Amino acid sequence: MKMRLWRATVLLTALVTIACPYDGRLTSNRGIAIGGGGGGGSGPDALFFLVQPSDATAGNIITPAVQVVVLDSLRRPDSAYTNALAMTFAVNNVGARLSGTLSVVPVNGIASFGDLVVDKSAAGFILQVSGAGALSKTSTPFTIFTR
C-alpha cells in the first residue's frame, strides 16, 4: 500500500511539474525554487534591452525611452545591482554624437534612458550598454532621419 501511494505521489508531482505553463517564465531553472530576491546565483549579470531604440529624427529625443534590465545568472531581474550602466554606440558609421543621459543607475534592475539624442542622420546605428560586473549587450539597428 505504501509503495502504491509513493508511486502515485511521484507520478502526480511529475505531471504537475511537466504541465505547469509558468515554470519557465517564473524561474530559469525549470520550476525549482531557489532563494529569494535579486542578485541570486553566481556569475556575471547580463543586460537585456526591454525597449529597443526606435527610429528618430536627427537632433530629437529617441522615443519611447530606451530601457535596459539587469538580469542575474538565473535570468531574473537583479534589483540588488547598483552600478551605473553606460550607453554608447557599438556601430556609428558617420561619426555621429550620442548625447543625453548616457549613464544611469538601475532602479529595481531597470535603467531608463529617456533623453538619448543622435545628431547626424544615417541608417544602421547600434547602441551598446555596459556596466561593471555585467555582460554588455547591443541593440537592434535603428535609423536616424534628416530634419
Protein Blocks (a to p, Z undefined) as FASTA:
>chain_A
ZZmmmmmmmmmmmmmmmmpmklmmmpcngopagdedehiaedjdddddfbacddddehia
cddddddddddfkopacfkbcbdcddddfbdckopacedjfbdcdeehiacdfkbccfbd
cehiacddddehiacddddddddddZZ
